[in-house]
Amino acid sequence: MPKKVQWRLHCKSPPERLFKLLSTDAGRRLFWAEGSTSSQSGFLLRFPDGTEECCLLVSAEPPHRFAFRYFGSEVEILLQPDGSGGTDLTLTNIGVSDEDYEEVNAGWLSVLLPLKAAADFGVDLRNHDPRRTWRELYVDQ
């Protein structure tokens, strides 16, 4: 039976900043993928190990909701103001297979923490080395 992954993250940056990082090619290249190319239907992500994933955009409601299909499952990212200029982010990934759950659950941390580092501190936590990727168990791919 498909499972759900859910993570919450607090950032000091406002929802508009996070939404821009999530929804633009330049933003996604700062924290998520080596390459990102947008199309009318979504975006293509290219990772250091050569993996490519075509993501179908489901919904983009600036600056509070960004939803897409990713590796065969649905992802929704909600961005809520925290009342102090920051953002409470909730990521929900539904339809994750039992066999992929453990990897997907952990994998979102290697997306969310670099997102926070890029948004709040202008830092890229990734190693950008095609020899040191998720497949080789590096979390800083």
Summary of the structure (lengths in Angstrom):
residues: 141
radius of gyration: 14.3
end to end distance: 29.7
largest distance: 42.2
contacts: 415
relative contact order: 0.23
helix: 28%
strand: 38%
